[in-house]
Amino acid sequence: MIDLEVRIPDTPGSLIELIKPISNNGGNIFGILHHHDKKLNNMIPVNITFELNEELKETSLENIKKELGEKNIRIDNITLGKEERHLTVILTGHVFDTDIVDTIERLAEKGIKVPDLQAKFTEISEISNVKFKLDFPESMSKEQILLELNKICDEKQLMLIHS
């Protein structure tokens, strides 16, 4: 897994220009965070997480860096990671009304931490979408986490969305 941090101009097509070199070099994109709220001097920070074929990783990454440089996209940071120990999911439904704290505590009992949570809602009783970043121990698989989340979602009548 590779985490790439860049800054791109806030102009139409800039995000596509960032994605093309990754795609052209066999990258499988897992997520993109486009931080419009942190725009400075018309430049927007973007975090993109992707995977490359292990056998071609070094060459592909060098090609991506070169192509981004040719497009004047400045790379702020590249992190090469081992197997990811986090998962991002979205719960949809009455997430707050069914006690979001209980949901987080039940995950914590299984060793699953919630380091980041994003939500928008107008009324506590309204349907909401809540994005959870979940960190989990090496002793757990993603399948085990999804099984636990599905139990909670079934009980609370929530919908689970995951990649």
PyMOL commands that set and color helices and strands:
alter all, ss='L'
color gray80, all
select helices_A, chain A and resi 14-24+36-38+54-70+100-109+142-156
alter helices_A, ss='H'
color red, helices_A
select strands_A, chain A and resi 2-9+28-34+43-51+74-80+86-93+113-120+128-135+159-162
alter strands_A, ss='S'
color yellow, strands_A
deselect
rebuild
show_as cartoon
